[in-house]
Amino acid sequence: MALNYKMIAYVLGRIFLVEAALLLLPLATAVIYGENTVAVFLLTIALLTAVGLLLGIRTPKDTTIFARDGLVVAALAWVLMSLFGALPFRLSGEIPHMVDAFFEVVSGFTTTGSSILTDIEAMSRGLLMWRSFTHWVGGVGVLVFAMAVLPLGDGRGMHLMRAEVPGVTVGKMSSKLRDSARINYAIYLGLTVAEIVLLLLGGMPLYDTLIHTFGSAGTGGFSHLAASVGAYDNVYYELVIGVFMLLFGVNFNLYYLVLLGRAREAVRSEEMRVYFGVVAVAVAAIAVNITSLYGSAWQALRHAFFQVASIITTTGFATQNFDLWPNFSRTVLVMLMFFGACTGSTGGGLKIARIVILFKASIRDLQKALHPRAVTSVRFEGKALDTKTLNSVHVYLTLYILLFAGSVLLLSLEHFDLVTTFTAVTACLNNIGPGLAMVGPTGNFAHFSHLGKLLLSFDMLAGRLELFPMLVLFAPPAWRRKRRAAAAR
């Protein structure tokens, strides 16, 4: 069946109008601080509004959206949003090259947190606000927000939501998709406001509070300070931000269950229990390993907790240069980069659910090898998983490994050391932010060539959109018109 090009253009137009509205926050910031970036924000807003109205002012007669349409819309929306979002950086001259500006904004929208900036604190406040606000925008997803305002039926709109929301499956919190999207954003906004209030109560300035709340809410990790959260050397700030990073890494459906008075059901979540179990074990292991570096168990526990919370949720904030930690601690952190947070959260990575399902499926296959006649099933969250779900998890892992290996191979042509190359791809594909060596917490991605940055940008987008939308976008068959289908339309 041919793509519904008119509907794709209509949805993209509406998305551009949303992005134009979102730019009002950094514009206001630039106005408040009297910066000369006001003009570039106004120009970008005007351009987005014009293109958005041109594409989205008239609703197509055929509003049908199938799975392939949803994948294409998701991929195009994120790529084009990043291109438009990069314009303020490029037009202002604060990031001279468009590829660098694109990389920075892709890193923001995908909540990765990798950066090409070598002097963050020299940037204007308006652009730094936009840079961090992209984290908050990309945390739950612009298409999810669009579901609350676009006139789409639940069955058709689900293809858009499924293409953007990370996780093994996509479930609706309400019987109506639009209500589900609104509930999702209400929970997201509620947690965001709670973190803002707590940081303000701790004495953090409003501007700093917004920057770091956007970074932790979207599990992105951009800061306006070169030393990140570590610049404050404040235990209260680290505790608040660390706890909220973990909270934003929990499946939002569980928060909805709590709101409905079904807290016991939420607490029984297998994925959440494994998630916090992994955090506890990792914190304890690293704290023991780095105690000698800090002279006290408390300081070791403090830094281990924050860094584990930052890495497993794929946020990327730092309080210490963990690249200087012992090999054991660094290895644990790299492993957590692959684990990621929970399904249906703002975190990246493979997701705890997939890790658990793959582990149980492996145990099941081993049992069947030992006892061929035994009838066994893989159970997750108290339910037996069907073959389709298991196959989708295995297919995802296969594509993930192929993309990861291919990216490492291509990036190795840059002739950097293996640790830098390996962890750069790991950080981008899993939407982490910092890696090790040259791309560690005190380094950046400025050393890579433009082609290398475009490759890593693709990895960031692929990781955020769960691979398939970006792969479909570059698959020629997805764009071919089938004559019979076109005639049927």
Secondary structure, DSSP 8 states (H G I E B T S, - for coil): ----HHHHHHHHHHHHHHHHHHTHHHHHHHHHTT-TTHHHHHHHHHHHHHHHHHHHSS--S-----HHHHHHHHHHHHHHHHHHHHHHHHHHTSS-SHHHHHHHHHHHHTT------S-GGGS-HHHHHHHHHHHHHHHH-HHHHHHTTS---HHHHHHHHHHHS-SS----SSSSHHHHHHHHHHHHHHHHHHHHHHHHHTT--HHHHHHHHHHHHTT----SSTTGGGGT--HHHHHHHHHHHHHHTS-HHHHHHHHTT-HHHHHT-HHHHHHHHHHHHHHHHHHHHHHHHHSSHHHHHHHHHHHHHHHHTT----SS-GGGS-HHHHHHHHHHHHH---TTSS--SS-HHHHHHHHHHHHHHHHHHH-TT-----EETTEE--HHHHHHHHHHHHHHHHHHHHHHHHHGGG---HHHHHHHHHHHHTT----SGGGSTT--STTS-HHHHHHHHHHHHHHHTTSHHHHHHT-GGGG---HHHHHH-
